């Protein structure tokens, strides 16, 4: 796996998992749960899109390496 692909995978997973955790803490500290509620759709959309594209690139790299 190339370095760029590793970085893309890390970023996609951070957006998918890390951002909701951060917004959960912000919501707990402020008591306003709308921060978490409004951040979830964007985090999941961006995270899953990045994850799907990154996994496709990883599969393509493996197929190219096998040839």
mmJSON file of the N, C-alpha and C atoms, coordinates in Angstrom:
{"data_MODEL":{"atom_site":{
"group_PDB":["ATOM","ATOM","ATOM","ATOM","ATOM","ATOM","ATOM","ATOM","ATOM","ATOM","ATOM","ATOM","ATOM","ATOM","ATOM","ATOM","ATOM","ATOM","ATOM","ATOM","ATOM","ATOM","ATOM","ATOM","ATOM","ATOM","ATOM","ATOM","ATOM","ATOM","ATOM","ATOM","ATOM","ATOM","ATOM","ATOM","ATOM","ATOM","ATOM","ATOM","ATOM","ATOM","ATOM","ATOM","ATOM","ATOM","ATOM","ATOM","ATOM","ATOM","ATOM","ATOM","ATOM","ATOM","ATOM","ATOM","ATOM","ATOM","ATOM","ATOM","ATOM","ATOM","ATOM","ATOM","ATOM","ATOM","ATOM","ATOM","ATOM","ATOM","ATOM","ATOM","ATOM","ATOM","ATOM","ATOM","ATOM","ATOM","ATOM","ATOM","ATOM","ATOM","ATOM","ATOM","ATOM","ATOM","ATOM","ATOM","ATOM","ATOM","ATOM","ATOM","ATOM","ATOM","ATOM","ATOM","ATOM","ATOM","ATOM","ATOM","ATOM","ATOM","ATOM","ATOM","ATOM","ATOM","ATOM","ATOM","ATOM","ATOM","ATOM","ATOM","ATOM","ATOM","ATOM","ATOM","ATOM","ATOM","ATOM","ATOM","ATOM","ATOM","ATOM","ATOM","ATOM","ATOM","ATOM","ATOM","ATOM","ATOM","ATOM","ATOM","ATOM","ATOM","ATOM","ATOM","ATOM","ATOM","ATOM","ATOM","ATOM","ATOM","ATOM","ATOM","ATOM","ATOM","ATOM","ATOM","ATOM","ATOM","ATOM","ATOM","ATOM","ATOM","ATOM","ATOM","ATOM","ATOM","ATOM","ATOM","ATOM","ATOM","ATOM","ATOM","ATOM","ATOM","ATOM","ATOM","ATOM","ATOM","ATOM","ATOM","ATOM","ATOM","ATOM","ATOM","ATOM","ATOM","ATOM","ATOM","ATOM","ATOM","ATOM","ATOM","ATOM","ATOM","ATOM","ATOM","ATOM","ATOM","ATOM","ATOM","ATOM","ATOM","ATOM","ATOM","ATOM","ATOM","ATOM","ATOM","ATOM"],
"id":[1,2,3,4,5,6,7,8,9,10,11,12,13,14,15,16,17,18,19,20,21,22,23,24,25,26,27,28,29,30,31,32,33,34,35,36,37,38,39,40,41,42,43,44,45,46,47,48,49,50,51,52,53,54,55,56,57,58,59,60,61,62,63,64,65,66,67,68,69,70,71,72,73,74,75,76,77,78,79,80,81,82,83,84,85,86,87,88,89,90,91,92,93,94,95,96,97,98,99,100,101,102,103,104,105,106,107,108,109,110,111,112,113,114,115,116,117,118,119,120,121,122,123,124,125,126,127,128,129,130,131,132,133,134,135,136,137,138,139,140,141,142,143,144,145,146,147,148,149,150,151,152,153,154,155,156,157,158,159,160,161,162,163,164,165,166,167,168,169,170,171,172,173,174,175,176,177,178,179,180,181,182,183,184,185,186,187,188,189,190,191,192,193,194,195,196,197,198,199,200,201],
"type_symbol":["N","C","C","N","C","C","N","C","C","N","C","C","N","C","C","N","C","C","N","C","C","N","C","C","N","C","C","N","C","C","N","C","C","N","C","C","N","C","C","N","C","C","N","C","C","N","C","C","N","C","C","N","C","C","N","C","C","N","C","C","N","C","C","N","C","C","N","C","C","N","C","C","N","C","C","N","C","C","N","C","C","N","C","C","N","C","C","N","C","C","N","C","C","N","C","C","N","C","C","N","C","C","N","C","C","N","C","C","N","C","C","N","C","C","N","C","C","N","C","C","N","C","C","N","C","C","N","C","C","N","C","C","N","C","C","N","C","C","N","C","C","N","C","C","N","C","C","N","C","C","N","C","C","N","C","C","N","C","C","N","C","C","N","C","C","N","C","C","N","C","C","N","C","C","N","C","C","N","C","C","N","C","C","N","C","C","N","C","C","N","C","C","N","C","C","N","C","C","N","C","C"],
"label_atom_id":["N","CA","C","N","CA","C","N","CA","C","N","CA","C","N","CA","C","N","CA","C","N","CA","C","N","CA","C","N","CA","C","N","CA","C","N","CA","C","N","CA","C","N","CA","C","N","CA","C","N","CA","C","N","CA","C","N","CA","C","N","CA","C","N","CA","C","N","CA","C","N","CA","C","N","CA","C","N","CA","C","N","CA","C","N","CA","C","N","CA","C","N","CA","C","N","CA","C","N","CA","C","N","CA","C","N","CA","C","N","CA","C","N","CA","C","N","CA","C","N","CA","C","N","CA","C","N","CA","C","N","CA","C","N","CA","C","N","CA","C","N","CA","C","N","CA","C","N","CA","C","N","CA","C","N","CA","C","N","CA","C","N","CA","C","N","CA","C","N","CA","C","N","CA","C","N","CA","C","N","CA","C","N","CA","C","N","CA","C","N","CA","C","N","CA","C","N","CA","C","N","CA","C","N","CA","C","N","CA","C","N","CA","C","N","CA","C","N","CA","C","N","CA","C","N","CA","C","N","CA","C","N","CA","C"],
"label_alt_id":[null,null,null,null,null,null,null,null,null,null,null,null,null,null,null,null,null,null,null,null,null,null,null,null,null,null,null,null,null,null,null,null,null,null,null,null,null,null,null,null,null,null,null,null,null,null,null,null,null,null,null,null,null,null,null,null,null,null,null,null,null,null,null,null,null,null,null,null,null,null,null,null,null,null,null,null,null,null,null,null,null,null,null,null,null,null,null,null,null,null,null,null,null,null,null,null,null,null,null,null,null,null,null,null,null,null,null,null,null,null,null,null,null,null,null,null,null,null,null,null,null,null,null,null,null,null,null,null,null,null,null,null,null,null,null,null,null,null,null,null,null,null,null,null,null,null,null,null,null,null,null,null,null,null,null,null,null,null,null,null,null,null,null,null,null,null,null,null,null,null,null,null,null,null,null,null,null,null,null,null,null,null,null,null,null,null,null,null,null,null,null,null,null,null,null,null,null,null,null,null,null],
"label_comp_id":["UNK","UNK","UNK","UNK","UNK","UNK","UNK","UNK","UNK","UNK","UNK","UNK","UNK","UNK","UNK","UNK","UNK","UNK","UNK","UNK","UNK","UNK","UNK","UNK","UNK","UNK","UNK","UNK","UNK","UNK","UNK","UNK","UNK","UNK","UNK","UNK","UNK","UNK","UNK","UNK","UNK","UNK","UNK","UNK","UNK","UNK","UNK","UNK","UNK","UNK","UNK","UNK","UNK","UNK","UNK","UNK","UNK","UNK","UNK","UNK","UNK","UNK","UNK","UNK","UNK","UNK","UNK","UNK","UNK","UNK","UNK","UNK","UNK","UNK","UNK","UNK","UNK","UNK","UNK","UNK","UNK","UNK","UNK","UNK","UNK","UNK","UNK","UNK","UNK","UNK","UNK","UNK","UNK","UNK","UNK","UNK","UNK","UNK","UNK","UNK","UNK","UNK","UNK","UNK","UNK","UNK","UNK","UNK","UNK","UNK","UNK","UNK","UNK","UNK","UNK","UNK","UNK","UNK","UNK","UNK","UNK","UNK","UNK","UNK","UNK","UNK","UNK","UNK","UNK","UNK","UNK","UNK","UNK","UNK","UNK","UNK","UNK","UNK","UNK","UNK","UNK","UNK","UNK","UNK","UNK","UNK","UNK","UNK","UNK","UNK","UNK","UNK","UNK","UNK","UNK","UNK","UNK","UNK","UNK","UNK","UNK","UNK","UNK","UNK","UNK","UNK","UNK","UNK","UNK","UNK","UNK","UNK","UNK","UNK","UNK","UNK","UNK","UNK","UNK","UNK","UNK","UNK","UNK","UNK","UNK","UNK","UNK","UNK","UNK","UNK","UNK","UNK","UNK","UNK","UNK","UNK","UNK","UNK","UNK","UNK","UNK"],
"label_asym_id":["A","A","A","A","A","A","A","A","A","A","A","A","A","A","A","A","A","A","A","A","A","A","A","A","A","A","A","A","A","A","A","A","A","A","A","A","A","A","A","A","A","A","A","A","A","A","A","A","A","A","A","A","A","A","A","A","A","A","A","A","A","A","A","A","A","A","A","A","A","A","A","A","A","A","A","A","A","A","A","A","A","A","A","A","A","A","A","A","A","A","A","A","A","A","A","A","A","A","A","A","A","A","A","A","A","A","A","A","A","A","A","A","A","A","A","A","A","A","A","A","A","A","A","A","A","A","A","A","A","A","A","A","A","A","A","A","A","A","A","A","A","A","A","A","A","A","A","A","A","A","A","A","A","A","A","A","A","A","A","A","A","A","A","A","A","A","A","A","A","A","A","A","A","A","A","A","A","A","A","A","A","A","A","A","A","A","A","A","A","A","A","A","A","A","A","A","A","A","A","A","A"],
"label_entity_id":["1","1","1","1","1","1","1","1","1","1","1","1","1","1","1","1","1","1","1","1","1","1","1","1","1","1","1","1","1","1","1","1","1","1","1","1","1","1","1","1","1","1","1","1","1","1","1","1","1","1","1","1","1","1","1","1","1","1","1","1","1","1","1","1","1","1","1","1","1","1","1","1","1","1","1","1","1","1","1","1","1","1","1","1","1","1","1","1","1","1","1","1","1","1","1","1","1","1","1","1","1","1","1","1","1","1","1","1","1","1","1","1","1","1","1","1","1","1","1","1","1","1","1","1","1","1","1","1","1","1","1","1","1","1","1","1","1","1","1","1","1","1","1","1","1","1","1","1","1","1","1","1","1","1","1","1","1","1","1","1","1","1","1","1","1","1","1","1","1","1","1","1","1","1","1","1","1","1","1","1","1","1","1","1","1","1","1","1","1","1","1","1","1","1","1","1","1","1","1","1","1"],
"label_seq_id":[1,1,1,2,2,2,3,3,3,4,4,4,5,5,5,6,6,6,7,7,7,8,8,8,9,9,9,10,10,10,11,11,11,12,12,12,13,13,13,14,14,14,15,15,15,16,16,16,17,17,17,18,18,18,19,19,19,20,20,20,21,21,21,22,22,22,23,23,23,24,24,24,25,25,25,26,26,26,27,27,27,28,28,28,29,29,29,30,30,30,31,31,31,32,32,32,33,33,33,34,34,34,35,35,35,36,36,36,37,37,37,38,38,38,39,39,39,40,40,40,41,41,41,42,42,42,43,43,43,44,44,44,45,45,45,46,46,46,47,47,47,48,48,48,49,49,49,50,50,50,51,51,51,52,52,52,53,53,53,54,54,54,55,55,55,56,56,56,57,57,57,58,58,58,59,59,59,60,60,60,61,61,61,62,62,62,63,63,63,64,64,64,65,65,65,66,66,66,67,67,67],
"pdbx_PDB_ins_code":[null,null,null,null,null,null,null,null,null,null,null,null,null,null,null,null,null,null,null,null,null,null,null,null,null,null,null,null,null,null,null,null,null,null,null,null,null,null,null,null,null,null,null,null,null,null,null,null,null,null,null,null,null,null,null,null,null,null,null,null,null,null,null,null,null,null,null,null,null,null,null,null,null,null,null,null,null,null,null,null,null,null,null,null,null,null,null,null,null,null,null,null,null,null,null,null,null,null,null,null,null,null,null,null,null,null,null,null,null,null,null,null,null,null,null,null,null,null,null,null,null,null,null,null,null,null,null,null,null,null,null,null,null,null,null,null,null,null,null,null,null,null,null,null,null,null,null,null,null,null,null,null,null,null,null,null,null,null,null,null,null,null,null,null,null,null,null,null,null,null,null,null,null,null,null,null,null,null,null,null,null,null,null,null,null,null,null,null,null,null,null,null,null,null,null,null,null,null,null,null,null],
"Cartn_x":[0.849,0.0,0.899,0.581,1.379,1.102,2.004,1.884,0.633,0.334,-0.858,-2.138,-2.159,-3.34,-3.489,-2.377,-2.433,-2.966,-2.49,-2.947,-4.438,-4.876,-6.293,-7.163,-6.696,-7.449,-7.54,-6.437,-6.438,-7.391,-7.357,-8.218,-9.686,-10.007,-11.401,-11.908,-11.085,-11.504,-11.601,-10.707,-10.779,-12.05,-12.407,-13.637,-14.846,-14.799,-15.93,-16.101,-15.005,-15.08,-14.699,-13.644,-13.109,-13.997,-14.527,-15.371,-16.623,-17.352,-18.51,-18.124,-16.959,-16.508,-16.224,-15.557,-15.267,-16.563,-17.513,-18.774,-19.612,-19.432,-20.106,-19.592,-18.268,-17.701,-18.128,-18.16,-18.609,-20.06,-20.888,-22.301,-22.464,-21.652,-21.742,-21.308,-20.282,-19.785,-20.745,-21.379,-22.27,-23.702,-24.072,-25.452,-26.37,-25.814,-26.592,-26.308,-27.236,-27.015,-27.203,-27.583,-27.726,-26.374,-25.293,-23.954,-23.724,-24.032,-23.85,-24.843,-26.076,-27.13,-26.857,-26.39,-26.145,-24.809,-23.888,-22.592,-22.605,-23.491,-23.485,-23.699,-24.709,-24.879,-23.668,-23.085,-21.908,-20.704,-20.498,-19.371,-19.517,-20.705,-20.901,-20.835,-21.383,-21.327,-19.886,-19.148,-17.752,-16.893,-17.108,-16.308,-16.519,-17.787,-18.063,-17.625,-17.796,-17.344,-15.829,-15.112,-13.656,-13.203,-13.903,-13.548,-13.771,-14.882,-15.176,-14.155,-13.838,-12.859,-11.479,-11.094,-9.787,-9.696,-10.738,-10.716,-10.658,-11.302,-11.224,-9.798,-9.131,-7.739,-6.826,-7.081,-6.28,-6.46,-7.707,-7.956,-7.268,-7.337,-6.684,-5.168,-4.587,-3.145,-2.757,-3.565,-3.26,-3.371,-4.383,-4.522,-3.344,-2.902,-1.764,-0.479,-0.328,0.871,0.919,-0.237,-0.28,0.12,-0.048,0.256,1.7],
"Cartn_y":[-1.173,0.0,1.243,2.172,3.388,4.334,5.268,6.212,7.076,7.53,8.354,7.613,6.317,5.512,5.311,5.125,4.975,6.245,7.385,8.665,8.86,8.524,8.666,7.761,6.542,5.619,6.152,6.672,7.236,8.422,9.302,10.487,10.091,9.13,8.689,8.091,7.281,6.685,7.732,8.724,9.784,10.603,10.92,11.684,10.854,9.559,8.681,8.443,8.338,8.009,9.198,9.894,10.947,12.165,12.638,13.832,13.63,12.506,12.331,12.286,11.71,11.684,13.105,13.894,15.286,16.057,15.907,16.634,16.101,14.842,14.322,15.03,15.185,15.901,17.363,18.001,19.396,19.497,18.566,18.575,18.333,17.431,17.165,18.385,19.086,20.248,21.43,21.63,22.78,22.466,21.196,20.821,21.008,21.413,21.616,20.449,19.502,18.281,18.487,19.691,19.962,19.938,20.232,20.134,18.716,17.732,16.337,15.953,16.368,15.993,16.52,17.746,18.342,17.91,17.413,17.001,15.564,14.73,13.314,13.062,13.654,13.359,13.75,14.888,15.311,14.414,14.039,13.159,11.801,11.225,9.904,9.96,11.001,11.124,11.266,12.173,12.381,11.167,10.584,9.434,8.212,7.873,6.694,6.901,8.103,8.38,8.226,8.819,8.685,7.259,6.519,5.131,4.257,4.439,3.64,3.914,5.178,5.526,4.979,5.094,4.601,3.089,2.378,0.921,0.481,1.222,0.905,1.081,2.143,2.36,1.26,0.81,-0.27,-1.546,-1.87,-3.06,-2.949,-1.771,-1.573,-1.715,-1.213,-1.35,-2.815,-3.576,-4.999,-5.769,-5.447,-6.119,-5.797,-4.55,-4.14,-4.824,-4.978,-5.61,-7.102,-7.745,-9.173,-9.461,-8.503,-8.73,-8.74],
"Cartn_z":[0.0,0.0,0.0,-0.863,-0.981,0.191,0.392,1.505,1.376,0.163,-0.043,0.286,-0.016,0.283,1.785,2.478,3.939,4.595,4.117,4.666,4.395,3.184,2.836,3.697,3.96,4.809,6.235,6.758,8.107,8.211,7.226,7.251,7.156,6.281,6.146,7.453,8.105,9.377,10.482,10.459,11.467,11.304,10.062,9.822,10.227,9.955,10.248,11.747,12.487,13.912,14.798,14.438,15.301,15.425,14.309,14.359,15.212,15.069,15.961,17.441,17.746,19.146,19.637,18.804,19.176,19.398,18.485,18.625,19.787,20.16,21.348,22.597,22.694,23.844,23.863,22.695,22.628,23.08,22.646,23.035,24.525,25.082,26.514,27.328,26.853,27.592,27.516,26.364,26.206,26.599,26.566,26.847,25.652,24.519,23.296,22.348,22.277,21.505,20.01,19.606,18.174,17.466,18.185,17.582,17.05,17.881,17.47,16.391,16.561,15.618,14.217,14.121,12.805,12.203,13.015,12.47,11.96,12.457,12.076,10.586,9.941,8.507,7.666,7.941,7.183,7.425,8.684,9.017,8.352,8.43,7.833,6.314,5.715,4.255,3.779,4.381,3.98,4.318,5.485,5.908,5.041,4.764,3.941,2.5,1.972,0.607,0.509,1.437,1.444,1.649,2.511,2.774,1.548,0.868,-0.325,-1.422,-1.653,-2.693,-2.332,-1.066,-0.636,-0.761,-0.357,-0.476,-1.934,-2.824,-4.25,-4.756,-4.329,-4.731,-4.187,-2.968,-2.388,-3.199,-3.568,-4.393,-5.746,-6.35,-7.648,-7.534,-6.452,-6.244,-6.087,-5.363,-5.171,-6.479,-7.287,-8.582,-9.488,-9.471,-10.295,-9.816,-8.506,-7.949,-8.276,-8.411,-8.718,-10.155,-11.033,-12.453,-12.727],
"occupancy":[1.0,1.0,1.0,1.0,1.0,1.0,1.0,1.0,1.0,1.0,1.0,1.0,1.0,1.0,1.0,1.0,1.0,1.0,1.0,1.0,1.0,1.0,1.0,1.0,1.0,1.0,1.0,1.0,1.0,1.0,1.0,1.0,1.0,1.0,1.0,1.0,1.0,1.0,1.0,1.0,1.0,1.0,1.0,1.0,1.0,1.0,1.0,1.0,1.0,1.0,1.0,1.0,1.0,1.0,1.0,1.0,1.0,1.0,1.0,1.0,1.0,1.0,1.0,1.0,1.0,1.0,1.0,1.0,1.0,1.0,1.0,1.0,1.0,1.0,1.0,1.0,1.0,1.0,1.0,1.0,1.0,1.0,1.0,1.0,1.0,1.0,1.0,1.0,1.0,1.0,1.0,1.0,1.0,1.0,1.0,1.0,1.0,1.0,1.0,1.0,1.0,1.0,1.0,1.0,1.0,1.0,1.0,1.0,1.0,1.0,1.0,1.0,1.0,1.0,1.0,1.0,1.0,1.0,1.0,1.0,1.0,1.0,1.0,1.0,1.0,1.0,1.0,1.0,1.0,1.0,1.0,1.0,1.0,1.0,1.0,1.0,1.0,1.0,1.0,1.0,1.0,1.0,1.0,1.0,1.0,1.0,1.0,1.0,1.0,1.0,1.0,1.0,1.0,1.0,1.0,1.0,1.0,1.0,1.0,1.0,1.0,1.0,1.0,1.0,1.0,1.0,1.0,1.0,1.0,1.0,1.0,1.0,1.0,1.0,1.0,1.0,1.0,1.0,1.0,1.0,1.0,1.0,1.0,1.0,1.0,1.0,1.0,1.0,1.0,1.0,1.0,1.0,1.0,1.0,1.0,1.0,1.0,1.0,1.0,1.0,1.0],
"B_iso_or_equiv":[0.0,0.0,0.0,0.0,0.0,0.0,0.0,0.0,0.0,0.0,0.0,0.0,0.0,0.0,0.0,0.0,0.0,0.0,0.0,0.0,0.0,0.0,0.0,0.0,0.0,0.0,0.0,0.0,0.0,0.0,0.0,0.0,0.0,0.0,0.0,0.0,0.0,0.0,0.0,0.0,0.0,0.0,0.0,0.0,0.0,0.0,0.0,0.0,0.0,0.0,0.0,0.0,0.0,0.0,0.0,0.0,0.0,0.0,0.0,0.0,0.0,0.0,0.0,0.0,0.0,0.0,0.0,0.0,0.0,0.0,0.0,0.0,0.0,0.0,0.0,0.0,0.0,0.0,0.0,0.0,0.0,0.0,0.0,0.0,0.0,0.0,0.0,0.0,0.0,0.0,0.0,0.0,0.0,0.0,0.0,0.0,0.0,0.0,0.0,0.0,0.0,0.0,0.0,0.0,0.0,0.0,0.0,0.0,0.0,0.0,0.0,0.0,0.0,0.0,0.0,0.0,0.0,0.0,0.0,0.0,0.0,0.0,0.0,0.0,0.0,0.0,0.0,0.0,0.0,0.0,0.0,0.0,0.0,0.0,0.0,0.0,0.0,0.0,0.0,0.0,0.0,0.0,0.0,0.0,0.0,0.0,0.0,0.0,0.0,0.0,0.0,0.0,0.0,0.0,0.0,0.0,0.0,0.0,0.0,0.0,0.0,0.0,0.0,0.0,0.0,0.0,0.0,0.0,0.0,0.0,0.0,0.0,0.0,0.0,0.0,0.0,0.0,0.0,0.0,0.0,0.0,0.0,0.0,0.0,0.0,0.0,0.0,0.0,0.0,0.0,0.0,0.0,0.0,0.0,0.0,0.0,0.0,0.0,0.0,0.0,0.0],
"pdbx_formal_charge":[null,null,null,null,null,null,null,null,null,null,null,null,null,null,null,null,null,null,null,null,null,null,null,null,null,null,null,null,null,null,null,null,null,null,null,null,null,null,null,null,null,null,null,null,null,null,null,null,null,null,null,null,null,null,null,null,null,null,null,null,null,null,null,null,null,null,null,null,null,null,null,null,null,null,null,null,null,null,null,null,null,null,null,null,null,null,null,null,null,null,null,null,null,null,null,null,null,null,null,null,null,null,null,null,null,null,null,null,null,null,null,null,null,null,null,null,null,null,null,null,null,null,null,null,null,null,null,null,null,null,null,null,null,null,null,null,null,null,null,null,null,null,null,null,null,null,null,null,null,null,null,null,null,null,null,null,null,null,null,null,null,null,null,null,null,null,null,null,null,null,null,null,null,null,null,null,null,null,null,null,null,null,null,null,null,null,null,null,null,null,null,null,null,null,null,null,null,null,null,null,null],
"auth_seq_id":[1,1,1,2,2,2,3,3,3,4,4,4,5,5,5,6,6,6,7,7,7,8,8,8,9,9,9,10,10,10,11,11,11,12,12,12,13,13,13,14,14,14,15,15,15,16,16,16,17,17,17,18,18,18,19,19,19,20,20,20,21,21,21,22,22,22,23,23,23,24,24,24,25,25,25,26,26,26,27,27,27,28,28,28,29,29,29,30,30,30,31,31,31,32,32,32,33,33,33,34,34,34,35,35,35,36,36,36,37,37,37,38,38,38,39,39,39,40,40,40,41,41,41,42,42,42,43,43,43,44,44,44,45,45,45,46,46,46,47,47,47,48,48,48,49,49,49,50,50,50,51,51,51,52,52,52,53,53,53,54,54,54,55,55,55,56,56,56,57,57,57,58,58,58,59,59,59,60,60,60,61,61,61,62,62,62,63,63,63,64,64,64,65,65,65,66,66,66,67,67,67],
"auth_comp_id":["UNK","UNK","UNK","UNK","UNK","UNK","UNK","UNK","UNK","UNK","UNK","UNK","UNK","UNK","UNK","UNK","UNK","UNK","UNK","UNK","UNK","UNK","UNK","UNK","UNK","UNK","UNK","UNK","UNK","UNK","UNK","UNK","UNK","UNK","UNK","UNK","UNK","UNK","UNK","UNK","UNK","UNK","UNK","UNK","UNK","UNK","UNK","UNK","UNK","UNK","UNK","UNK","UNK","UNK","UNK","UNK","UNK","UNK","UNK","UNK","UNK","UNK","UNK","UNK","UNK","UNK","UNK","UNK","UNK","UNK","UNK","UNK","UNK","UNK","UNK","UNK","UNK","UNK","UNK","UNK","UNK","UNK","UNK","UNK","UNK","UNK","UNK","UNK","UNK","UNK","UNK","UNK","UNK","UNK","UNK","UNK","UNK","UNK","UNK","UNK","UNK","UNK","UNK","UNK","UNK","UNK","UNK","UNK","UNK","UNK","UNK","UNK","UNK","UNK","UNK","UNK","UNK","UNK","UNK","UNK","UNK","UNK","UNK","UNK","UNK","UNK","UNK","UNK","UNK","UNK","UNK","UNK","UNK","UNK","UNK","UNK","UNK","UNK","UNK","UNK","UNK","UNK","UNK","UNK","UNK","UNK","UNK","UNK","UNK","UNK","UNK","UNK","UNK","UNK","UNK","UNK","UNK","UNK","UNK","UNK","UNK","UNK","UNK","UNK","UNK","UNK","UNK","UNK","UNK","UNK","UNK","UNK","UNK","UNK","UNK","UNK","UNK","UNK","UNK","UNK","UNK","UNK","UNK","UNK","UNK","UNK","UNK","UNK","UNK","UNK","UNK","UNK","UNK","UNK","UNK","UNK","UNK","UNK","UNK","UNK","UNK"],
"auth_asym_id":["A","A","A","A","A","A","A","A","A","A","A","A","A","A","A","A","A","A","A","A","A","A","A","A","A","A","A","A","A","A","A","A","A","A","A","A","A","A","A","A","A","A","A","A","A","A","A","A","A","A","A","A","A","A","A","A","A","A","A","A","A","A","A","A","A","A","A","A","A","A","A","A","A","A","A","A","A","A","A","A","A","A","A","A","A","A","A","A","A","A","A","A","A","A","A","A","A","A","A","A","A","A","A","A","A","A","A","A","A","A","A","A","A","A","A","A","A","A","A","A","A","A","A","A","A","A","A","A","A","A","A","A","A","A","A","A","A","A","A","A","A","A","A","A","A","A","A","A","A","A","A","A","A","A","A","A","A","A","A","A","A","A","A","A","A","A","A","A","A","A","A","A","A","A","A","A","A","A","A","A","A","A","A","A","A","A","A","A","A","A","A","A","A","A","A","A","A","A","A","A","A"],
"auth_atom_id":["N","CA","C","N","CA","C","N","CA","C","N","CA","C","N","CA","C","N","CA","C","N","CA","C","N","CA","C","N","CA","C","N","CA","C","N","CA","C","N","CA","C","N","CA","C","N","CA","C","N","CA","C","N","CA","C","N","CA","C","N","CA","C","N","CA","C","N","CA","C","N","CA","C","N","CA","C","N","CA","C","N","CA","C","N","CA","C","N","CA","C","N","CA","C","N","CA","C","N","CA","C","N","CA","C","N","CA","C","N","CA","C","N","CA","C","N","CA","C","N","CA","C","N","CA","C","N","CA","C","N","CA","C","N","CA","C","N","CA","C","N","CA","C","N","CA","C","N","CA","C","N","CA","C","N","CA","C","N","CA","C","N","CA","C","N","CA","C","N","CA","C","N","CA","C","N","CA","C","N","CA","C","N","CA","C","N","CA","C","N","CA","C","N","CA","C","N","CA","C","N","CA","C","N","CA","C","N","CA","C","N","CA","C","N","CA","C","N","CA","C","N","CA","C","N","CA","C","N","CA","C","N","CA","C"],
"pdbx_PDB_model_num":[1,1,1,1,1,1,1,1,1,1,1,1,1,1,1,1,1,1,1,1,1,1,1,1,1,1,1,1,1,1,1,1,1,1,1,1,1,1,1,1,1,1,1,1,1,1,1,1,1,1,1,1,1,1,1,1,1,1,1,1,1,1,1,1,1,1,1,1,1,1,1,1,1,1,1,1,1,1,1,1,1,1,1,1,1,1,1,1,1,1,1,1,1,1,1,1,1,1,1,1,1,1,1,1,1,1,1,1,1,1,1,1,1,1,1,1,1,1,1,1,1,1,1,1,1,1,1,1,1,1,1,1,1,1,1,1,1,1,1,1,1,1,1,1,1,1,1,1,1,1,1,1,1,1,1,1,1,1,1,1,1,1,1,1,1,1,1,1,1,1,1,1,1,1,1,1,1,1,1,1,1,1,1,1,1,1,1,1,1,1,1,1,1,1,1,1,1,1,1,1,1]
}}}
